[in-house]
């Protein structure tokens, strides 16, 4: 039976392709899909088969353009500063605007289910007010507090003994505390939507019917226990429409190193050049993708490194021996799905955490954002010379293949669309 889905997305860089992959899969199943999104995403939405709809009052931006990016987290000096920008400019600050636009669309054209990127609490508020079954999409490792794992963010190793568990309790409490500053704006959005206030922002995240984690369960810590509404449905491995065709790698028989930092702007031109310089000292062939945020003509590279704007990573990884990456979830997981080990050079956001998880499964190593070319080259050599890293990546590839054999995300959403919820008072 064909269903009508309304998606709500924002220009969140690497969070966009996996969400649009779900849109594409639903369209192939014959469902109608509308997508509320920033205008900068409308071409991508249309390429996925969705009907793009612009936000009216909610923020509009382009993550690949530093002048129009909404959160501008590349200007933050600390991880807490990065978090505050996301909280104040997307999650909580404009929650009333997101709720207003989403409610208006649901009233104009009702939907069987609402699907939003997890951080859009305003859109989820609208779904709750309208009584529409709702799912949130987590496009990284599950980031909210859950027993059996360190708090998400500091990139801690799993706790060892009583002192480690004490560390997790203390730091976990400190990690939740900054959300309190966003609570008044979120509750104002809820009140305006006819809903009662919540006691915490974390509580609001948990009010969704289904939280679908588009990440391999095996990449998270094995002892972690999740809320009842959370489902790990496997990663999305198809490339975005803008990735284009597979370019030619530099000629030769040396191992191929794929390089890819963020598709959004993170001041990554100098790190890209340091990586290129590092590869120039090694017996490898490098294919360096700058992404939409960096002009490839601005990157100095040695003769054994080809610099291109875009490439379909899933296709290139069939030939790669190592990936050097910021440890964005999409690039990291596609590499693991291909059995390719990683050198992680985190630039910010969730990337330090993903790099830690890659190290914990033995599939790669991490160097600092400002690592010298010499240190990067040493890390690449270690990954290439130690077969244990590739074996660990290949084990993860087998796990991902089993997890993605069926499209569990689509199955969950189709089941959700068949449910009903009572709307909040005043929204019947």
N, C-alpha and C positions, 0 to 999 in steps of 0.2 A: 504494500500500500504506500502510495506516494505521500510524503509529509512535507510540511512547510517549516523551514528552519530560518531563524534570524541569528546571524553571528554579529558580535561586537568586537572590533579590533582597534588597535592603535599602532602608530608607526614605531614599533619597538624593535627594529633591527632583526636579529635572529629569531625572535618570537613569531615573526610573520610567516615564513615559509612553511613550518609545520602546521600552523592553523589553516593555511590555505590548501595544504595537502588534504586535510580532512574535508574542506569544502569541495575539493575536486572529487574525492571519493564518494561523497554524498550525491553529487550531481550525476556521477556515473551510475548510481543506484536509482536514478530517476527522481530524486527529491528536488524540491524548489529551495534555493538558498539565496537569501539576501544578506548583504554584509555592510553593516555600518562601519565606516572606516575613514581615516584621514584621506583627503583627496590624493595625496602622494601615493597611496596604495591602490587607487582605483584601476589602473592598468593591470596590476598583478591580480586583483580580484576578478576582473573580467577574464583574464587568461586562465584562471582556475575554474571558470564557468559560473561564478557567482554574479549576482546583480549588485553592483556597488551603490551605496547610499552614503552621502556625505553627512558628517556631524554638522549640526546647526549651531549649537552653542558650546559644545565640548572643544577642547584644544585641537588644533590642526598643526601638523608638523611633518618633517621629512628627516629621518634619522641619519641619512647619508649627507645632509647639508648642515654644516655647523651653524649657519645663520638662521635656519628655520627649525632646527631640532627643538623639541619642547623642553626636555629635561636638561639638556646641555651638561650631562654629568661629567664630561671631559674637563669641565672647568673646576670640578670639585678637587680639593687637596687631600681628602681622606676618604676611606670607605664609608664613614658615617655621613660625610657630606654627599656622597653619591646616593646613599639611601634616602637622605632627607629630600633630595630633589625628586626622586621617584615618588615618595610619599606625598609631597606637597603639590606636585605638578601633574600627577596621573592618578594615584590610588585614592587619596582622600581629598586633597584641595579642590579639584573640580568634580567631585563625586556628584554634586547636585546637577551639574551641566550634563554629565553622562546619563544620569537617571532621567532627566527631563527629555533628552533627545530619544532615548531608548523607549520610554513610555509613549512618546508621541508616535513613534513608528509602530509599536505594538497596537496602539489604538487604531491607527490608520489601516493597518493590514495585520491582523492577528497571526501568530505563529504557533505551531505545535510545540516548539521548544526553542529556548534561547541558549546560545553557546557563546561564551565570552573568554577572552584571555584572562587569566586568574586575577591580574592586578586591577582590572576594571570593576572595582566594587560598586561604582555608581551604576553601571549597566546591570549588575547582579541585583542591586537594590530595586531597579525597575522591574526585573523579572519577578522578584518576590512580591512587589506591590500588585502586579498584574495577574498573579496566580499562574504564571507560565512555568512549566518544568524547566529547570535551568542546569546547565553544566558549565564548569570552568575548565579551561585547558591550562595545564602546567607544562611549559615547553622547556623545562630544565629538570634537574634533580629536585624532588619534592622539597620546597624551601621552608615549610612551616614546622613548628616544634612537633616532635614525635618521639616517644620513648625508644631507647635502644640505640641512639646515635648522638654524636656531638651536635651542638647547635649549628645551624647553617650560617655560613658567612666567614668565620675566622679560619676556616680550612684546617681545623684540628684533626689529628689522627684519632681513631676511636679510643675511648677511655680504657686505660689499663689500671684496674684495681680501684680502691676506694678513693684515692686522691684524684684519679681521672674522673670518676663519677661526681665528685664534689666540684671539680672544675666545670663540668658540664652544667650542673645545677646553677652555679653562680653566674657563669657567662650566659647561659640560656636566659636567665632572668634579665640580665643587662641587655641582651639582644632584643627582647620583647619591649622593653621600656620606651625606646624612641617612637614606637607606634602611637603612644598616648597623645602626642602632639597632633596627630591626625584625627583623633576621635571626635572633637567638636564638629569639624566640617563633615565628617561621614554621618554623624547623627543628625546634622541639619538636613542633609540629603534624605535621610530616612524619614524624618518628620515631614518634610515637604512632600514625600511620596505616600504619606498616610501610614507609616510603619513606626513601631515603637523603637526607642533607642537601644543600642547594644552596649554591653559593659566594656567591650574592648574591640579593637580592629581585628584581632585574631579570631574572635567569636564570629565576626561578620564573614570572614573567609569560609568558616565552617558551615554556613547556613545554606549552601548550594546543595542541590539534590545529588549531583555527581561531580566529583573532582577527578578528571581524567589526566593522568600523568603520562606525557608523551616522551618517556625516557625508559631505558632498559631497567627492569627491576634489579638485575644482577649488577648494575653499576652502583646501586645504593648499598648501604651496609646491610648484611644479611640479618642482623638481629633487630632491625628497626620495625616498630609497630605503628601502623597507620590508622587514622580515623575510619569509621565504617563506610563513609561515602567515597573514599579514595579508591581508585582503580588504576593499576599500572596497565596501560594498553599498548605499550611498545612505542618505539620511536618512529618518526616519519622520515623515510630515507630518500624520497624523490627530491631533485634539485629544483630551486625556484625558476620561474620562467625566464628571468633575466640572465641566468647562467650561460645561456648560449651553447654553441657547439664546442666540442673538445678540441683545444688547440694542439699543435704539434709541440712535443717536448724537444729540448735540445738534443741533437744527434749524439749517438754513442751507445755504449753498452753498460755504462756505470749505473749504479742504483739511482732511481728517480726519487727526489725529495719534493713533495708538494708543500707549498707554503701558502697559508691563508690566515690573515688576521680578520678583524671584525668587518662585517658588511656595512656597519654604521660608523660614524666618525668617532674615533677615540684618540686622536692625535697619534696615529700609528705610522706615519711616514718614516720617522727615524728608526723605530724598531724594525720595520720592513727592510730598510737599508742595512742595518746591522746583521740581520739574518742573511741577506744576500751576500754581504761581505764574508760572513762565516762560511757559506757554501762555496765561495770562491777558493777557499783553502783546502777543500776536500775533494776526493775523487768521486764526485756525484754529479748528476744532472739535476738542476733545479727548475721547477715550474712555479713561479711566484704569482699569485692572484691578488690584486690590490683591492678588489671589490668596488662598489659604486662610490665609496667615499673618498678614494684617492686616485689621482690621475697617474696611470702607469708611466707616463713620460717623465714624471718627477722622481722616479726611483733609479738611483745609480746601481748597476748590477754588473758583475763580472761576466765573462763570455760563456761560462757554463750554466748561467741562470737566465731563463727567459721570463720576462715580465709581461703579464697580460692583465687586462681589467677583470675579466671573468672567465670561469671555466666550470663545467659541470663536475663537481668534485667526485660524485659517485662513479663517474666514468673514468676519471683520471686515477682514482684510487685502485682500480684493477691492476695498474702497472706500478704503483708506488711501493717503495721500501720503507719510507718514513714520512710522517706529516709533522711539519713545524707550524704550530698554531697558537692562537691566543687562548685556546681551550674554551671557545664558545661551544655550546652544547651541540649545535648542528654539525660543525666540522669534526668535533671529537667523536661523536657517535657514528657518523658516516665512516670515519677512519676505522673505528673498532669493528663496525659491521663488515668491513672489507678485510679484517685481520691485519691492519697496518698499525704499528706502534707509533707513539707520539713523543715529540719534544714540546712541552707546553710552556708558553711565554705569556702568562696571564696579563691582561691590560686593565682589568677592573671588573665591576659588576659581580656576576656569579662565577667568573672564570677561575679564580683561585680555588674555589670549592670543587669545581669540576676537575681541575688539575690534580687536586688531592685525591679524588676518587680514582682517577686514572693511575696514579702512583700506587694506591692501595691494592688495586687488582694486578699490579705488576706490568702494566702495558705501556709504561712510559716514564719519563722523568720531567721535572720542572726546573726552569731557570727564571730569574727575576726579569721584570719588564725592561729594566735598564741594563741587562746583562751585556757584556762586551762580545764582539764577534768571536773572540778566542774562546770564551766560556760557552757560547752557543755551539761553536764547532765541536768542542769537546763533548758536549751533551749529544749531539747528533752522532758522533763517532761511537759513543758508548751504546746508544740504542741500536745502531747498525751492527756493532760487533758482538753484542750479547744476544744470542737467540732466545733467551728467556722472555724478553720483551715481546717478540713476535709470537711466541707460543701463547703468552697470556692474551694478546690481542686476538689470536685465532680462537681461543676458548670463548672469549666474549662474542666473537662473530657467530659461533655456534648457538650461544644463548639468544642472541638477537634474531637469528634466523628462525628459531623455534617460536619466539615471542611474536614475530611479525608474519607467521605463516597464515594467520587469519587476521582480518581487520577488526580488532576488538573495539577500537574507537567508534567505528561506524555502528557496530552491533549495539554498543552501549547507548549511542544517541538515538538509534531507531527505537530501542526499548523505552527510552526516556520520553520520546515524542508521543508515545501511546498512553502516557499517564496524564492525569489532570490534577490541578491544585486549585484551592479556593483563593480568589484574589483578596487582597487586603480590603478593609472597609473603605467604601468610597471609590473603589476601582472596579466594581463589577461590570 
